Amino acid sequence: MKTNFKPKLLGLLLVLVMVLSIVPFGALPAFAAEPSVVVTHDVDEIRELLRQDGDVSIKLDADAEKNLTAYSDFENTKWDSQYVWTKLGSGNKTIDLNGHRLYVYDQSARS
């Protein structure tokens, strides 16, 4: 008895296409590698990490405090009459305060 494999092969191909069509390809980027976490309390390092392009995740390991007048470009960085501590680069930025405080201030404004 001679068997015709063409219909069986076509049926198998159809099943494969149907199975692949229900795979949620939109969820695949969720499995992408997470950016490495930088653990620091150095305000200058935090500022530079935020300025860089790309995804960054920062976790504080202690309180961080800095006077804005220490930055040479602080006086030239105004936006809507509010001082800007840093300009963000492109990408996702995450800061985990981890129960600590990130305090950046202008000493000339404090009394």
Backbone as JSON Lines, residues from 0, in Angstrom:
{"i":0,"aa":"M","n":[0.83,-1.18,0.0],"ca":[0.0,0.0,0.0],"c":[0.88,1.25,0.0]}
{"i":1,"aa":"K","n":[0.6,2.11,-0.93],"ca":[1.39,3.32,-1.08],"c":[0.72,4.45,-0.28]}
{"i":2,"aa":"T","n":[1.55,5.13,0.53],"ca":[1.03,6.23,1.36],"c":[1.48,7.56,0.76]}
{"i":3,"aa":"N","n":[0.55,8.49,0.68],"ca":[0.86,9.82,0.18],"c":[1.21,10.73,1.36]}
{"i":4,"aa":"F","n":[2.47,11.16,1.44],"ca":[2.93,11.97,2.56],"c":[2.66,13.46,2.38]}
{"i":5,"aa":"K","n":[2.25,13.87,1.19],"ca":[2.01,15.29,0.95],"c":[0.94,15.87,1.87]}
{"i":6,"aa":"P","n":[-0.24,15.26,2.0],"ca":[-1.26,15.8,2.9],"c":[-0.82,15.77,4.37]}
{"i":7,"aa":"K","n":[-0.09,14.74,4.77],"ca":[0.4,14.67,6.15],"c":[1.41,15.77,6.43]}
{"i":8,"aa":"L","n":[2.31,16.02,5.5],"ca":[3.3,17.08,5.65],"c":[2.63,18.45,5.69]}
{"i":9,"aa":"L","n":[1.65,18.65,4.84],"ca":[0.91,19.91,4.82],"c":[0.14,20.09,6.13]}
{"i":10,"aa":"G","n":[-0.45,19.03,6.65],"ca":[-1.15,19.1,7.94],"c":[-0.21,19.42,9.08]}
{"i":11,"aa":"L","n":[0.97,18.81,9.08],"ca":[1.97,19.08,10.11],"c":[2.45,20.52,10.06]}
{"i":12,"aa":"L","n":[2.67,21.03,8.86],"ca":[3.07,22.42,8.68],"c":[1.98,23.37,9.18]}
{"i":13,"aa":"L","n":[0.74,23.05,8.9],"ca":[-0.38,23.87,9.35],"c":[-0.46,23.89,10.88]}
{"i":14,"aa":"V","n":[-0.28,22.74,11.51],"ca":[-0.29,22.66,12.98],"c":[0.85,23.51,13.56]}
{"i":15,"aa":"L","n":[2.02,23.44,12.96],"ca":[3.17,24.22,13.43],"c":[2.89,25.72,13.33]}
{"i":16,"aa":"V","n":[2.32,26.17,12.22],"ca":[1.98,27.59,12.05],"c":[0.93,28.02,13.06]}
{"i":17,"aa":"M","n":[-0.06,27.19,13.33],"ca":[-1.09,27.53,14.3],"c":[-0.52,27.64,15.71]}
{"i":18,"aa":"V","n":[0.38,26.73,16.07],"ca":[1.0,26.78,17.4],"c":[1.85,28.04,17.54]}
{"i":19,"aa":"L","n":[2.64,28.35,16.54],"ca":[3.49,29.54,16.6],"c":[2.68,30.83,16.61]}
{"i":20,"aa":"S","n":[1.47,30.8,16.06],"ca":[0.66,32.02,16.02],"c":[0.1,32.39,17.38]}
{"i":21,"aa":"I","n":[0.04,31.45,18.32],"ca":[-0.49,31.78,19.65],"c":[0.61,32.1,20.66]}
{"i":22,"aa":"V","n":[1.87,32.02,20.26],"ca":[2.97,32.37,21.15],"c":[2.97,33.89,21.33]}
{"i":23,"aa":"P","n":[2.97,34.38,22.57],"ca":[2.93,35.83,22.81],"c":[4.31,36.48,22.59]}
{"i":24,"aa":"F","n":[4.6,36.82,21.35],"ca":[5.9,37.4,21.05],"c":[6.09,38.77,21.69]}
{"i":25,"aa":"G","n":[5.01,39.45,22.02],"ca":[5.1,40.75,22.69],"c":[5.69,40.64,24.09]}
{"i":26,"aa":"A","n":[5.59,39.48,24.7],"ca":[6.11,39.29,26.05],"c":[7.59,38.94,26.05]}
{"i":27,"aa":"L","n":[8.16,38.66,24.93],"ca":[9.56,38.25,24.88],"c":[10.53,39.32,25.38]}
{"i":28,"aa":"P","n":[10.32,40.61,25.1],"ca":[11.26,41.61,25.63],"c":[11.31,41.64,27.15]}
{"i":29,"aa":"A","n":[10.28,41.13,27.82],"ca":[10.29,41.09,29.28],"c":[11.38,40.18,29.8]}
{"i":30,"aa":"F","n":[11.83,39.25,28.97],"ca":[12.9,38.35,29.37],"c":[14.28,38.88,29.02]}
{"i":31,"aa":"A","n":[14.33,40.09,28.46],"ca":[15.62,40.68,28.11],"c":[16.43,40.92,29.37]}
{"i":32,"aa":"A","n":[17.71,40.99,29.21],"ca":[18.6,41.17,30.37],"c":[18.35,42.51,31.03]}
{"i":33,"aa":"E","n":[18.21,42.47,32.34],"ca":[18.04,43.7,33.12],"c":[19.39,44.42,33.2]}
{"i":34,"aa":"P","n":[19.35,45.76,33.26],"ca":[20.63,46.46,33.41],"c":[21.25,46.12,34.76]}
{"i":35,"aa":"S","n":[22.56,46.11,34.79],"ca":[23.22,45.81,36.05],"c":[22.96,46.94,37.04]}
{"i":36,"aa":"V","n":[22.9,46.59,38.3],"ca":[22.61,47.55,39.36],"c":[23.93,48.12,39.89]}
{"i":37,"aa":"V","n":[24.02,49.44,39.91],"ca":[25.2,50.11,40.46],"c":[24.85,50.52,41.89]}
{"i":38,"aa":"V","n":[25.59,50.01,42.85],"ca":[25.37,50.34,44.26],"c":[26.37,51.42,44.64]}
{"i":39,"aa":"T","n":[25.85,52.57,45.09],"ca":[26.72,53.7,45.41],"c":[26.01,54.67,46.34]}
{"i":40,"aa":"H","n":[26.76,55.6,46.9],"ca":[26.19,56.74,47.6],"c":[26.94,58.02,47.2]}
{"i":41,"aa":"D","n":[27.73,57.92,46.14],"ca":[28.49,59.05,45.62],"c":[27.6,59.84,44.66]}
{"i":42,"aa":"V","n":[27.26,61.07,45.03],"ca":[26.34,61.89,44.23],"c":[26.93,62.19,42.85]}
{"i":43,"aa":"D","n":[28.23,62.4,42.77],"ca":[28.85,62.66,41.47],"c":[28.72,61.46,40.53]}
{"i":44,"aa":"E","n":[28.88,60.26,41.08],"ca":[28.72,59.05,40.27],"c":[27.27,58.88,39.83]}
{"i":45,"aa":"I","n":[26.32,59.16,40.73],"ca":[24.9,59.07,40.39],"c":[24.58,60.05,39.26]}
{"i":46,"aa":"R","n":[25.11,61.25,39.36],"ca":[24.86,62.27,38.34],"c":[25.39,61.83,36.97]}
{"i":47,"aa":"E","n":[26.58,61.27,36.95],"ca":[27.16,60.82,35.67],"c":[26.4,59.63,35.1]}
{"i":48,"aa":"L","n":[25.95,58.72,35.96],"ca":[25.17,57.58,35.49],"c":[23.85,58.04,34.87]}
{"i":49,"aa":"L","n":[23.23,59.05,35.45],"ca":[21.96,59.57,34.92],"c":[22.16,60.3,33.6]}
{"i":50,"aa":"R","n":[23.32,60.9,33.42],"ca":[23.59,61.64,32.18],"c":[23.87,60.73,30.99]}
{"i":51,"aa":"Q","n":[24.33,59.53,31.25],"ca":[24.68,58.6,30.17],"c":[23.44,58.1,29.46]}
{"i":52,"aa":"D","n":[23.61,57.8,28.18],"ca":[22.53,57.17,27.42],"c":[22.48,55.69,27.78]}
{"i":53,"aa":"G","n":[21.31,55.13,27.71],"ca":[21.14,53.71,28.01],"c":[20.45,53.5,29.34]}
{"i":54,"aa":"D","n":[20.05,52.28,29.58],"ca":[19.35,51.94,30.82],"c":[20.33,51.87,31.98]}
{"i":55,"aa":"V","n":[19.89,52.37,33.13],"ca":[20.74,52.31,34.32],"c":[19.85,52.11,35.53]}
{"i":56,"aa":"S","n":[20.34,51.32,36.47],"ca":[19.65,51.08,37.73],"c":[20.63,51.37,38.85]}
{"i":57,"aa":"I","n":[20.26,52.29,39.74],"ca":[21.14,52.74,40.81],"c":[20.48,52.4,42.14]}
{"i":58,"aa":"K","n":[21.26,51.87,43.07],"ca":[20.76,51.54,44.4],"c":[21.66,52.23,45.43]}
{"i":59,"aa":"L","n":[21.04,53.02,46.31],"ca":[21.82,53.7,47.35],"c":[22.17,52.73,48.47]}
{"i":60,"aa":"D","n":[23.41,52.81,48.94],"ca":[23.82,51.99,50.07],"c":[24.03,52.83,51.33]}
{"i":61,"aa":"A","n":[23.83,54.15,51.21],"ca":[23.91,55.07,52.34],"c":[23.28,56.39,51.9]}
{"i":62,"aa":"D","n":[23.04,57.28,52.86],"ca":[22.52,58.6,52.51],"c":[23.52,59.32,51.62]}
{"i":63,"aa":"A","n":[23.0,60.09,50.66],"ca":[23.86,60.84,49.74],"c":[23.44,62.3,49.79]}
{"i":64,"aa":"E","n":[24.41,63.17,49.95],"ca":[24.12,64.6,50.06],"c":[25.17,65.39,49.3]}
{"i":65,"aa":"K","n":[24.74,66.45,48.62],"ca":[25.68,67.25,47.83],"c":[25.16,68.67,47.7]}
{"i":66,"aa":"N","n":[26.07,69.63,47.78],"ca":[25.75,71.03,47.53],"c":[25.86,71.28,46.03]}
{"i":67,"aa":"L","n":[24.8,71.81,45.43],"ca":[24.78,72.03,43.98],"c":[25.84,73.03,43.52]}
{"i":68,"aa":"T","n":[26.23,73.96,44.35],"ca":[27.21,74.96,43.92],"c":[28.58,74.33,43.68]}
{"i":69,"aa":"A","n":[28.75,73.08,44.04],"ca":[30.02,72.38,43.76],"c":[30.16,72.07,42.28]}
{"i":70,"aa":"Y","n":[29.06,72.12,41.53],"ca":[29.1,71.82,40.1],"c":[29.33,73.11,39.32]}
{"i":71,"aa":"S","n":[30.34,73.08,38.45],"ca":[30.68,74.28,37.68],"c":[29.59,74.66,36.69]}
{"i":72,"aa":"D","n":[28.81,73.69,36.21],"ca":[27.78,73.99,35.22],"c":[26.42,74.26,35.85]}
{"i":73,"aa":"F","n":[26.35,74.3,37.18],"ca":[25.06,74.48,37.85],"c":[24.44,75.83,37.53]}
{"i":74,"aa":"E","n":[25.22,76.88,37.54],"ca":[24.67,78.22,37.29],"c":[24.11,78.37,35.89]}
{"i":75,"aa":"N","n":[24.62,77.6,34.94],"ca":[24.16,77.71,33.55],"c":[23.01,76.76,33.23]}
{"i":76,"aa":"T","n":[22.54,76.04,34.22],"ca":[21.5,75.03,33.96],"c":[20.21,75.45,34.63]}
{"i":77,"aa":"K","n":[19.38,76.18,33.89],"ca":[18.08,76.6,34.41],"c":[17.01,76.15,33.44]}
{"i":78,"aa":"W","n":[15.87,75.78,33.99],"ca":[14.76,75.37,33.16],"c":[13.49,75.79,33.87]}
{"i":79,"aa":"D","n":[12.67,76.61,33.24],"ca":[11.44,77.15,33.84],"c":[11.72,77.75,35.21]}
{"i":80,"aa":"S","n":[12.77,78.53,35.31],"ca":[13.23,79.2,36.53],"c":[13.48,78.26,37.71]}
{"i":81,"aa":"Q","n":[13.67,76.99,37.42],"ca":[14.06,76.03,38.45],"c":[15.43,75.48,38.07]}
{"i":82,"aa":"Y","n":[16.27,75.34,39.04],"ca":[17.58,74.78,38.76],"c":[17.47,73.29,38.46]}
{"i":83,"aa":"V","n":[18.27,72.84,37.54],"ca":[18.27,71.44,37.16],"c":[19.6,70.84,37.61]}
{"i":84,"aa":"W","n":[19.52,69.78,38.4],"ca":[20.72,69.15,38.91],"c":[21.48,68.42,37.83]}
{"i":85,"aa":"T","n":[20.77,67.76,36.94],"ca":[21.4,67.07,35.84],"c":[20.41,66.89,34.7]}
{"i":86,"aa":"K","n":[20.94,66.72,33.51],"ca":[20.11,66.4,32.36],"c":[20.2,64.91,32.14]}
{"i":87,"aa":"L","n":[19.04,64.29,31.93],"ca":[19.0,62.84,31.78],"c":[19.36,62.43,30.37]}
{"i":88,"aa":"G","n":[20.15,61.38,30.26],"ca":[20.42,60.77,28.97],"c":[19.22,59.92,28.57]}
{"i":89,"aa":"S","n":[19.26,59.39,27.37],"ca":[18.14,58.55,26.92],"c":[18.19,57.2,27.62]}
{"i":90,"aa":"G","n":[17.06,56.54,27.68],"ca":[16.97,55.23,28.32],"c":[16.2,55.29,29.62]}
{"i":91,"aa":"N","n":[15.99,54.13,30.21],"ca":[15.27,54.04,31.48],"c":[16.23,54.24,32.64]}
{"i":92,"aa":"K","n":[15.84,55.08,33.58],"ca":[16.65,55.37,34.77],"c":[15.85,54.95,36.0]}
{"i":93,"aa":"T","n":[16.47,54.16,36.87],"ca":[15.82,53.71,38.1],"c":[16.75,53.99,39.27]}
{"i":94,"aa":"I","n":[16.21,54.64,40.3],"ca":[16.98,54.86,41.53],"c":[16.22,54.2,42.67]}
{"i":95,"aa":"D","n":[16.84,53.22,43.3],"ca":[16.29,52.55,44.47],"c":[16.92,53.21,45.69]}
{"i":96,"aa":"L","n":[16.12,53.99,46.42],"ca":[16.66,54.69,47.59],"c":[17.0,53.73,48.72]}
{"i":97,"aa":"N","n":[16.4,52.56,48.73],"ca":[16.75,51.51,49.68],"c":[16.69,52.02,51.13]}
{"i":98,"aa":"G","n":[15.71,52.88,51.41],"ca":[15.55,53.41,52.76],"c":[16.48,54.58,53.08]}
{"i":99,"aa":"H","n":[17.25,55.02,52.1],"ca":[18.18,56.12,52.31],"c":[17.65,57.4,51.67]}
{"i":100,"aa":"R","n":[18.42,58.46,51.76],"ca":[18.01,59.77,51.29],"c":[19.01,60.28,50.27]}
{"i":101,"aa":"L","n":[18.49,60.78,49.15],"ca":[19.32,61.47,48.16],"c":[18.94,62.94,48.26]}
{"i":102,"aa":"Y","n":[19.86,63.76,48.78],"ca":[19.57,65.16,49.05],"c":[20.57,66.02,48.32]}
{"i":103,"aa":"V","n":[20.08,66.77,47.34],"ca":[20.92,67.67,46.57],"c":[20.34,69.07,46.77]}
{"i":104,"aa":"Y","n":[21.16,70.0,47.22],"ca":[20.65,71.32,47.59],"c":[21.57,72.43,47.08]}
{"i":105,"aa":"D","n":[21.03,73.64,47.09],"ca":[21.78,74.84,46.74],"c":[22.12,75.56,48.04]}
{"i":106,"aa":"Q","n":[23.39,75.55,48.4],"ca":[23.82,76.16,49.66],"c":[23.47,77.63,49.72]}
{"i":107,"aa":"S","n":[23.52,78.32,48.58],"ca":[23.22,79.75,48.59],"c":[21.75,80.02,48.91]}
{"i":108,"aa":"A","n":[20.85,79.02,48.68],"ca":[19.43,79.2,48.96],"c":[19.08,78.81,50.38]}
{"i":109,"aa":"R","n":[19.97,78.12,51.08],"ca":[19.69,77.7,52.44],"c":[19.98,78.84,53.4]}
{"i":110,"aa":"S","n":[19.16,78.95,54.43],"ca":[19.42,79.99,55.43],"c":[19.55,79.39,56.81]}
